[in-house]
Amino acid sequence: MNLDKVKSIFPDFQMQDFNLFNKITFLKWETTVDNDSWEEHTNLVLEMTCPDKLKF
């Protein structure tokens, strides 16, 4: 994985910083409709937990 773009914004970023979460608790594709344009968008909803009981 090329981290150049990430490091240009976060110079101290290390790959181990990305390993914050240890469990995926929810993963679902969800289709929504834009209220203004009526276009459909598909989003991936992802919920993860970490050892410190934080949820994202």
CHARMM internal coordinates of N, CA and C (Angstrom, degrees):
IC EDIT
DIST 1 N 1 CA 1.4483
DIST 1 CA 1 C 1.5285
ANGL 1 N 1 CA 1 C 108.84
DIST 1 C 2 N 1.3096
ANGL 1 CA 1 C 2 N 115.96
DIHE 1 N 1 CA 1 C 2 N 133.09
DIST 2 N 2 CA 1.4556
ANGL 1 C 2 N 2 CA 121.35
DIHE 1 CA 1 C 2 N 2 CA 179.73
DIST 2 CA 2 C 1.5316
ANGL 2 N 2 CA 2 C 109.01
DIHE 1 C 2 N 2 CA 2 C -88.78
DIST 2 C 3 N 1.3137
ANGL 2 CA 2 C 3 N 115.95
DIHE 2 N 2 CA 2 C 3 N 116.23
DIST 3 N 3 CA 1.4638
ANGL 2 C 3 N 3 CA 120.94
DIHE 2 CA 2 C 3 N 3 CA -177.01
DIST 3 CA 3 C 1.5223
ANGL 3 N 3 CA 3 C 113.39
DIHE 2 C 3 N 3 CA 3 C -98.09
DIST 3 C 4 N 1.3101
ANGL 3 CA 3 C 4 N 118.01
DIHE 3 N 3 CA 3 C 4 N 9.78
DIST 4 N 4 CA 1.4653
ANGL 3 C 4 N 4 CA 120.81
DIHE 3 CA 3 C 4 N 4 CA -176.29
DIST 4 CA 4 C 1.5283
ANGL 4 N 4 CA 4 C 113.05
DIHE 3 C 4 N 4 CA 4 C -57.25
DIST 4 C 5 N 1.3307
ANGL 4 CA 4 C 5 N 117.28
DIHE 4 N 4 CA 4 C 5 N -43.35
DIST 5 N 5 CA 1.4676
ANGL 4 C 5 N 5 CA 119.86
DIHE 4 CA 4 C 5 N 5 CA -179.25
DIST 5 CA 5 C 1.5229
ANGL 5 N 5 CA 5 C 111.12
DIHE 4 C 5 N 5 CA 5 C -66.18
DIST 5 C 6 N 1.3243
ANGL 5 CA 5 C 6 N 116.45
DIHE 5 N 5 CA 5 C 6 N -41.76
DIST 6 N 6 CA 1.4652
ANGL 5 C 6 N 6 CA 119.82
DIHE 5 CA 5 C 6 N 6 CA 178.66
DIST 6 CA 6 C 1.5214
ANGL 6 N 6 CA 6 C 109.89
DIHE 5 C 6 N 6 CA 6 C -64.81
DIST 6 C 7 N 1.3258
ANGL 6 CA 6 C 7 N 116.65
DIHE 6 N 6 CA 6 C 7 N -44.02
DIST 7 N 7 CA 1.4648
ANGL 6 C 7 N 7 CA 120.48
DIHE 6 CA 6 C 7 N 7 CA -177.99
DIST 7 CA 7 C 1.5260
ANGL 7 N 7 CA 7 C 112.63
DIHE 6 C 7 N 7 CA 7 C -69.04
DIST 7 C 8 N 1.3226
ANGL 7 CA 7 C 8 N 117.97
DIHE 7 N 7 CA 7 C 8 N -22.04
DIST 8 N 8 CA 1.4635
ANGL 7 C 8 N 8 CA 119.32
DIHE 7 CA 7 C 8 N 8 CA 176.27
DIST 8 CA 8 C 1.5293
ANGL 8 N 8 CA 8 C 110.84
DIHE 7 C 8 N 8 CA 8 C -68.91
DIST 8 C 9 N 1.3342
ANGL 8 CA 8 C 9 N 116.61
DIHE 8 N 8 CA 8 C 9 N -26.92
DIST 9 N 9 CA 1.4650
ANGL 8 C 9 N 9 CA 121.34
DIHE 8 CA 8 C 9 N 9 CA 178.90
DIST 9 CA 9 C 1.5283
ANGL 9 N 9 CA 9 C 110.74
DIHE 8 C 9 N 9 CA 9 C -95.71
DIST 9 C 10 N 1.3428
ANGL 9 CA 9 C 10 N 116.10
DIHE 9 N 9 CA 9 C 10 N -41.86
DIST 10 N 10 CA 1.4703
ANGL 9 C 10 N 10 CA 123.18
DIHE 9 CA 9 C 10 N 10 CA -179.91
DIST 10 CA 10 C 1.5206
ANGL 10 N 10 CA 10 C 108.35
DIHE 9 C 10 N 10 CA 10 C -120.76
DIST 10 C 11 N 1.3173
ANGL 10 CA 10 C 11 N 118.30
DIHE 10 N 10 CA 10 C 11 N 85.01
DIST 11 N 11 CA 1.4709
ANGL 10 C 11 N 11 CA 121.48
DIHE 10 CA 10 C 11 N 11 CA -173.29
DIST 11 CA 11 C 1.5280
ANGL 11 N 11 CA 11 C 114.63
DIHE 10 C 11 N 11 CA 11 C -58.44
DIST 11 C 12 N 1.3184
ANGL 11 CA 11 C 12 N 117.88
DIHE 11 N 11 CA 11 C 12 N -27.32
DIST 12 N 12 CA 1.4637
ANGL 11 C 12 N 12 CA 120.72
DIHE 11 CA 11 C 12 N 12 CA -178.20
DIST 12 CA 12 C 1.5264
ANGL 12 N 12 CA 12 C 113.38
DIHE 11 C 12 N 12 CA 12 C -91.87
DIST 12 C 13 N 1.3112
ANGL 12 CA 12 C 13 N 116.91
DIHE 12 N 12 CA 12 C 13 N 6.91
DIST 13 N 13 CA 1.4654
ANGL 12 C 13 N 13 CA 119.98
DIHE 12 CA 12 C 13 N 13 CA -177.25
DIST 13 CA 13 C 1.5276
ANGL 13 N 13 CA 13 C 111.19
DIHE 12 C 13 N 13 CA 13 C -64.10
DIST 13 C 14 N 1.3297
ANGL 13 CA 13 C 14 N 114.89
DIHE 13 N 13 CA 13 C 14 N 133.96
DIST 14 N 14 CA 1.4603
ANGL 13 C 14 N 14 CA 122.33
DIHE 13 CA 13 C 14 N 14 CA 174.35
DIST 14 CA 14 C 1.5269
ANGL 14 N 14 CA 14 C 107.71
DIHE 13 C 14 N 14 CA 14 C -123.90
DIST 14 C 15 N 1.3091
ANGL 14 CA 14 C 15 N 116.68
DIHE 14 N 14 CA 14 C 15 N 150.17
DIST 15 N 15 CA 1.4577
ANGL 14 C 15 N 15 CA 119.80
DIHE 14 CA 14 C 15 N 15 CA -177.80
DIST 15 CA 15 C 1.5319
ANGL 15 N 15 CA 15 C 111.69
DIHE 14 C 15 N 15 CA 15 C -58.14
DIST 15 C 16 N 1.3045
ANGL 15 CA 15 C 16 N 118.89
DIHE 15 N 15 CA 15 C 16 N -34.89
DIST 16 N 16 CA 1.4659
ANGL 15 C 16 N 16 CA 120.10
DIHE 15 CA 15 C 16 N 16 CA 179.57
DIST 16 CA 16 C 1.5268
ANGL 16 N 16 CA 16 C 111.80
DIHE 15 C 16 N 16 CA 16 C -64.44
DIST 16 C 17 N 1.3450
ANGL 16 CA 16 C 17 N 118.50
DIHE 16 N 16 CA 16 C 17 N -19.74
DIST 17 N 17 CA 1.4638
ANGL 16 C 17 N 17 CA 121.21
DIHE 16 CA 16 C 17 N 17 CA 175.40
DIST 17 CA 17 C 1.5257
ANGL 17 N 17 CA 17 C 111.42
DIHE 16 C 17 N 17 CA 17 C -65.36
DIST 17 C 18 N 1.3173
ANGL 17 CA 17 C 18 N 115.72
DIHE 17 N 17 CA 17 C 18 N -23.30
DIST 18 N 18 CA 1.4563
ANGL 17 C 18 N 18 CA 120.42
DIHE 17 CA 17 C 18 N 18 CA -178.37
DIST 18 CA 18 C 1.5308
ANGL 18 N 18 CA 18 C 111.56
DIHE 17 C 18 N 18 CA 18 C -79.84
DIST 18 C 19 N 1.3075
ANGL 18 CA 18 C 19 N 117.70
DIHE 18 N 18 CA 18 C 19 N -15.17
DIST 19 N 19 CA 1.4642
ANGL 18 C 19 N 19 CA 122.03
DIHE 18 CA 18 C 19 N 19 CA -176.96
DIST 19 CA 19 C 1.5257
ANGL 19 N 19 CA 19 C 111.89
DIHE 18 C 19 N 19 CA 19 C -88.72
DIST 19 C 20 N 1.3091
ANGL 19 CA 19 C 20 N 116.86
DIHE 19 N 19 CA 19 C 20 N 46.03
DIST 20 N 20 CA 1.4558
ANGL 19 C 20 N 20 CA 121.35
DIHE 19 CA 19 C 20 N 20 CA -178.64
DIST 20 CA 20 C 1.5208
ANGL 20 N 20 CA 20 C 112.58
DIHE 19 C 20 N 20 CA 20 C -77.96
DIST 20 C 21 N 1.3048
ANGL 20 CA 20 C 21 N 116.80
DIHE 20 N 20 CA 20 C 21 N -30.25
DIST 21 N 21 CA 1.4549
ANGL 20 C 21 N 21 CA 120.64
DIHE 20 CA 20 C 21 N 21 CA -171.51
DIST 21 CA 21 C 1.5157
ANGL 21 N 21 CA 21 C 110.52
DIHE 20 C 21 N 21 CA 21 C -108.37
DIST 21 C 22 N 1.3206
ANGL 21 CA 21 C 22 N 115.75
DIHE 21 N 21 CA 21 C 22 N 141.40
DIST 22 N 22 CA 1.4531
ANGL 21 C 22 N 22 CA 118.89
DIHE 21 CA 21 C 22 N 22 CA -174.95
DIST 22 CA 22 C 1.5183
ANGL 22 N 22 CA 22 C 114.02
DIHE 21 C 22 N 22 CA 22 C -113.00
DIST 22 C 23 N 1.3446
ANGL 22 CA 22 C 23 N 117.70
DIHE 22 N 22 CA 22 C 23 N -9.05
DIST 23 N 23 CA 1.4561
ANGL 22 C 23 N 23 CA 118.68
DIHE 22 CA 22 C 23 N 23 CA -176.82
DIST 23 CA 23 C 1.5261
ANGL 23 N 23 CA 23 C 110.47
DIHE 22 C 23 N 23 CA 23 C -148.61
DIST 23 C 24 N 1.3244
ANGL 23 CA 23 C 24 N 116.35
DIHE 23 N 23 CA 23 C 24 N 132.35
DIST 24 N 24 CA 1.4639
ANGL 23 C 24 N 24 CA 121.42
DIHE 23 CA 23 C 24 N 24 CA 172.35
DIST 24 CA 24 C 1.5213
ANGL 24 N 24 CA 24 C 106.40
DIHE 23 C 24 N 24 CA 24 C -90.63
DIST 24 C 25 N 1.3247
ANGL 24 CA 24 C 25 N 116.71
DIHE 24 N 24 CA 24 C 25 N 120.78
DIST 25 N 25 CA 1.4604
ANGL 24 C 25 N 25 CA 120.47
DIHE 24 CA 24 C 25 N 25 CA -177.19
DIST 25 CA 25 C 1.5213
ANGL 25 N 25 CA 25 C 112.87
DIHE 24 C 25 N 25 CA 25 C -102.46
DIST 25 C 26 N 1.3351
ANGL 25 CA 25 C 26 N 116.86
DIHE 25 N 25 CA 25 C 26 N -15.77
DIST 26 N 26 CA 1.4608
ANGL 25 C 26 N 26 CA 119.88
DIHE 25 CA 25 C 26 N 26 CA -178.21
DIST 26 CA 26 C 1.5180
ANGL 26 N 26 CA 26 C 108.42
DIHE 25 C 26 N 26 CA 26 C -156.83
DIST 26 C 27 N 1.3171
ANGL 26 CA 26 C 27 N 116.69
DIHE 26 N 26 CA 26 C 27 N 132.75
DIST 27 N 27 CA 1.4589
ANGL 26 C 27 N 27 CA 121.64
DIHE 26 CA 26 C 27 N 27 CA 178.58
DIST 27 CA 27 C 1.5206
ANGL 27 N 27 CA 27 C 107.69
DIHE 26 C 27 N 27 CA 27 C -147.70
DIST 27 C 28 N 1.3388
ANGL 27 CA 27 C 28 N 116.39
DIHE 27 N 27 CA 27 C 28 N 118.82
DIST 28 N 28 CA 1.4598
ANGL 27 C 28 N 28 CA 119.70
DIHE 27 CA 27 C 28 N 28 CA -174.26
DIST 28 CA 28 C 1.5255
ANGL 28 N 28 CA 28 C 110.45
DIHE 27 C 28 N 28 CA 28 C -153.55
DIST 28 C 29 N 1.3327
ANGL 28 CA 28 C 29 N 116.04
DIHE 28 N 28 CA 28 C 29 N 138.45
DIST 29 N 29 CA 1.4623
ANGL 28 C 29 N 29 CA 120.92
DIHE 28 CA 28 C 29 N 29 CA 171.22
DIST 29 CA 29 C 1.5215
ANGL 29 N 29 CA 29 C 107.23
DIHE 28 C 29 N 29 CA 29 C -84.31
DIST 29 C 30 N 1.3267
ANGL 29 CA 29 C 30 N 116.08
DIHE 29 N 29 CA 29 C 30 N 133.82
DIST 30 N 30 CA 1.4594
ANGL 29 C 30 N 30 CA 121.27
DIHE 29 CA 29 C 30 N 30 CA -176.92
DIST 30 CA 30 C 1.5234
ANGL 30 N 30 CA 30 C 109.15
DIHE 29 C 30 N 30 CA 30 C -131.73
DIST 30 C 31 N 1.3184
ANGL 30 CA 30 C 31 N 116.54
DIHE 30 N 30 CA 30 C 31 N 130.70
DIST 31 N 31 CA 1.4635
ANGL 30 C 31 N 31 CA 121.02
DIHE 30 CA 30 C 31 N 31 CA 178.01
DIST 31 CA 31 C 1.5218
ANGL 31 N 31 CA 31 C 108.96
DIHE 30 C 31 N 31 CA 31 C -100.44
DIST 31 C 32 N 1.3258
ANGL 31 CA 31 C 32 N 115.67
DIHE 31 N 31 CA 31 C 32 N 130.63
DIST 32 N 32 CA 1.4605
ANGL 31 C 32 N 32 CA 121.34
DIHE 31 CA 31 C 32 N 32 CA 178.32
DIST 32 CA 32 C 1.5234
ANGL 32 N 32 CA 32 C 108.89
DIHE 31 C 32 N 32 CA 32 C -125.75
DIST 32 C 33 N 1.3115
ANGL 32 CA 32 C 33 N 116.18
DIHE 32 N 32 CA 32 C 33 N 160.42
DIST 33 N 33 CA 1.4617
ANGL 32 C 33 N 33 CA 121.83
DIHE 32 CA 32 C 33 N 33 CA 178.98
DIST 33 CA 33 C 1.5215
ANGL 33 N 33 CA 33 C 108.35
DIHE 32 C 33 N 33 CA 33 C -116.68
DIST 33 C 34 N 1.3268
ANGL 33 CA 33 C 34 N 115.67
DIHE 33 N 33 CA 33 C 34 N 129.83
DIST 34 N 34 CA 1.4582
ANGL 33 C 34 N 34 CA 121.25
DIHE 33 CA 33 C 34 N 34 CA 177.94
DIST 34 CA 34 C 1.5293
ANGL 34 N 34 CA 34 C 108.98
DIHE 33 C 34 N 34 CA 34 C -69.42
DIST 34 C 35 N 1.3226
ANGL 34 CA 34 C 35 N 116.72
DIHE 34 N 34 CA 34 C 35 N 130.22
DIST 35 N 35 CA 1.4672
ANGL 34 C 35 N 35 CA 121.10
DIHE 34 CA 34 C 35 N 35 CA -177.14
DIST 35 CA 35 C 1.5208
ANGL 35 N 35 CA 35 C 113.47
DIHE 34 C 35 N 35 CA 35 C -67.28
DIST 35 C 36 N 1.3187
ANGL 35 CA 35 C 36 N 117.92
DIHE 35 N 35 CA 35 C 36 N -27.91
DIST 36 N 36 CA 1.4623
ANGL 35 C 36 N 36 CA 120.74
DIHE 35 CA 35 C 36 N 36 CA -177.49
DIST 36 CA 36 C 1.5217
ANGL 36 N 36 CA 36 C 112.58
DIHE 35 C 36 N 36 CA 36 C -88.74
DIST 36 C 37 N 1.3193
ANGL 36 CA 36 C 37 N 116.42
DIHE 36 N 36 CA 36 C 37 N -49.11
DIST 37 N 37 CA 1.4660
ANGL 36 C 37 N 37 CA 119.84
DIHE 36 CA 36 C 37 N 37 CA -174.03
DIST 37 CA 37 C 1.5270
ANGL 37 N 37 CA 37 C 113.55
DIHE 36 C 37 N 37 CA 37 C -97.59
DIST 37 C 38 N 1.3062
ANGL 37 CA 37 C 38 N 117.56
DIHE 37 N 37 CA 37 C 38 N -11.20
DIST 38 N 38 CA 1.4658
ANGL 37 C 38 N 38 CA 124.03
DIHE 37 CA 37 C 38 N 38 CA -177.03
DIST 38 CA 38 C 1.5252
ANGL 38 N 38 CA 38 C 112.80
DIHE 37 C 38 N 38 CA 38 C 62.59
DIST 38 C 39 N 1.3196
ANGL 38 CA 38 C 39 N 116.15
DIHE 38 N 38 CA 38 C 39 N 21.85
DIST 39 N 39 CA 1.4626
ANGL 38 C 39 N 39 CA 120.24
DIHE 38 CA 38 C 39 N 39 CA 176.12
DIST 39 CA 39 C 1.5220
ANGL 39 N 39 CA 39 C 109.37
DIHE 38 C 39 N 39 CA 39 C -83.18
DIST 39 C 40 N 1.3326
ANGL 39 CA 39 C 40 N 114.83
DIHE 39 N 39 CA 39 C 40 N 144.66
DIST 40 N 40 CA 1.4597
ANGL 39 C 40 N 40 CA 119.38
DIHE 39 CA 39 C 40 N 40 CA 176.16
DIST 40 CA 40 C 1.5184
ANGL 40 N 40 CA 40 C 109.81
DIHE 39 C 40 N 40 CA 40 C -88.11
DIST 40 C 41 N 1.3211
ANGL 40 CA 40 C 41 N 115.94
DIHE 40 N 40 CA 40 C 41 N 140.14
DIST 41 N 41 CA 1.4586
ANGL 40 C 41 N 41 CA 122.51
DIHE 40 CA 40 C 41 N 41 CA 176.68
DIST 41 CA 41 C 1.5181
ANGL 41 N 41 CA 41 C 107.82
DIHE 40 C 41 N 41 CA 41 C -128.69
DIST 41 C 42 N 1.3117
ANGL 41 CA 41 C 42 N 115.75
DIHE 41 N 41 CA 41 C 42 N 140.34
DIST 42 N 42 CA 1.4572
ANGL 41 C 42 N 42 CA 120.39
DIHE 41 CA 41 C 42 N 42 CA 176.75
DIST 42 CA 42 C 1.5213
ANGL 42 N 42 CA 42 C 108.50
DIHE 41 C 42 N 42 CA 42 C -108.27
DIST 42 C 43 N 1.3205
ANGL 42 CA 42 C 43 N 115.87
DIHE 42 N 42 CA 42 C 43 N 126.84
DIST 43 N 43 CA 1.4598
ANGL 42 C 43 N 43 CA 122.33
DIHE 42 CA 42 C 43 N 43 CA -178.75
DIST 43 CA 43 C 1.5230
ANGL 43 N 43 CA 43 C 109.30
DIHE 42 C 43 N 43 CA 43 C -119.78
DIST 43 C 44 N 1.3009
ANGL 43 CA 43 C 44 N 115.14
DIHE 43 N 43 CA 43 C 44 N 149.66
DIST 44 N 44 CA 1.4522
ANGL 43 C 44 N 44 CA 120.57
DIHE 43 CA 43 C 44 N 44 CA 173.44
DIST 44 CA 44 C 1.5237
ANGL 44 N 44 CA 44 C 107.52
DIHE 43 C 44 N 44 CA 44 C -100.43
DIST 44 C 45 N 1.3173
ANGL 44 CA 44 C 45 N 115.91
DIHE 44 N 44 CA 44 C 45 N 119.46
DIST 45 N 45 CA 1.4582
ANGL 44 C 45 N 45 CA 121.40
DIHE 44 CA 44 C 45 N 45 CA 178.78
DIST 45 CA 45 C 1.5257
ANGL 45 N 45 CA 45 C 107.11
DIHE 44 C 45 N 45 CA 45 C -97.50
DIST 45 C 46 N 1.3152
ANGL 45 CA 45 C 46 N 115.88
DIHE 45 N 45 CA 45 C 46 N 124.16
DIST 46 N 46 CA 1.4551
ANGL 45 C 46 N 46 CA 121.89
DIHE 45 CA 45 C 46 N 46 CA -175.42
DIST 46 CA 46 C 1.5230
ANGL 46 N 46 CA 46 C 109.23
DIHE 45 C 46 N 46 CA 46 C -131.36
DIST 46 C 47 N 1.3229
ANGL 46 CA 46 C 47 N 116.15
DIHE 46 N 46 CA 46 C 47 N 128.50
DIST 47 N 47 CA 1.4626
ANGL 46 C 47 N 47 CA 120.76
DIHE 46 CA 46 C 47 N 47 CA 176.05
DIST 47 CA 47 C 1.5192
ANGL 47 N 47 CA 47 C 108.03
DIHE 46 C 47 N 47 CA 47 C -122.08
DIST 47 C 48 N 1.3392
ANGL 47 CA 47 C 48 N 115.92
DIHE 47 N 47 CA 47 C 48 N 131.97
DIST 48 N 48 CA 1.4599
ANGL 47 C 48 N 48 CA 121.16
DIHE 47 CA 47 C 48 N 48 CA -178.30
DIST 48 CA 48 C 1.5179
ANGL 48 N 48 CA 48 C 109.24
DIHE 47 C 48 N 48 CA 48 C -133.32
DIST 48 C 49 N 1.3105
ANGL 48 CA 48 C 49 N 115.83
DIHE 48 N 48 CA 48 C 49 N 155.08
DIST 49 N 49 CA 1.4577
ANGL 48 C 49 N 49 CA 120.95
DIHE 48 CA 48 C 49 N 49 CA 175.06
DIST 49 CA 49 C 1.5232
ANGL 49 N 49 CA 49 C 109.47
DIHE 48 C 49 N 49 CA 49 C -123.02
DIST 49 C 50 N 1.3152
ANGL 49 CA 49 C 50 N 115.43
DIHE 49 N 49 CA 49 C 50 N 161.15
DIST 50 N 50 CA 1.4602
ANGL 49 C 50 N 50 CA 120.96
DIHE 49 CA 49 C 50 N 50 CA 179.25
DIST 50 CA 50 C 1.5281
ANGL 50 N 50 CA 50 C 109.13
DIHE 49 C 50 N 50 CA 50 C -128.11
DIST 50 C 51 N 1.3095
ANGL 50 CA 50 C 51 N 118.28
DIHE 50 N 50 CA 50 C 51 N 169.33
DIST 51 N 51 CA 1.4676
ANGL 50 C 51 N 51 CA 121.19
DIHE 50 CA 50 C 51 N 51 CA -179.87
DIST 51 CA 51 C 1.5320
ANGL 51 N 51 CA 51 C 113.63
DIHE 50 C 51 N 51 CA 51 C -58.04
DIST 51 C 52 N 1.3251
ANGL 51 CA 51 C 52 N 117.73
DIHE 51 N 51 CA 51 C 52 N -26.78
DIST 52 N 52 CA 1.4675
ANGL 51 C 52 N 52 CA 121.10
DIHE 51 CA 51 C 52 N 52 CA 179.33
DIST 52 CA 52 C 1.5227
ANGL 52 N 52 CA 52 C 112.83
DIHE 51 C 52 N 52 CA 52 C -84.03
DIST 52 C 53 N 1.3217
ANGL 52 CA 52 C 53 N 116.52
DIHE 52 N 52 CA 52 C 53 N 9.72
DIST 53 N 53 CA 1.4718
ANGL 52 C 53 N 53 CA 124.18
DIHE 52 CA 52 C 53 N 53 CA 178.78
DIST 53 CA 53 C 1.5220
ANGL 53 N 53 CA 53 C 113.15
DIHE 52 C 53 N 53 CA 53 C 67.62
DIST 53 C 54 N 1.3103
ANGL 53 CA 53 C 54 N 117.29
DIHE 53 N 53 CA 53 C 54 N 20.47
DIST 54 N 54 CA 1.4616
ANGL 53 C 54 N 54 CA 120.22
DIHE 53 CA 53 C 54 N 54 CA 172.11
DIST 54 CA 54 C 1.5122
ANGL 54 N 54 CA 54 C 107.93
DIHE 53 C 54 N 54 CA 54 C -78.23
DIST 54 C 55 N 1.3128
ANGL 54 CA 54 C 55 N 115.73
DIHE 54 N 54 CA 54 C 55 N 149.27
DIST 55 N 55 CA 1.4583
ANGL 54 C 55 N 55 CA 120.38
DIHE 54 CA 54 C 55 N 55 CA 179.19
DIST 55 CA 55 C 1.5159
ANGL 55 N 55 CA 55 C 108.20
DIHE 54 C 55 N 55 CA 55 C -125.92
DIST 55 C 56 N 1.3166
ANGL 55 CA 55 C 56 N 116.75
DIHE 55 N 55 CA 55 C 56 N 138.47
DIST 56 N 56 CA 1.4550
ANGL 55 C 56 N 56 CA 122.25
DIHE 55 CA 55 C 56 N 56 CA -177.42
DIST 56 CA 56 C 1.5026
ANGL 56 N 56 CA 56 C 107.77
DIHE 55 C 56 N 56 CA 56 C -130.46
END
COOR INIT
IC SEED 1 N 1 CA 1 C
IC BUILD
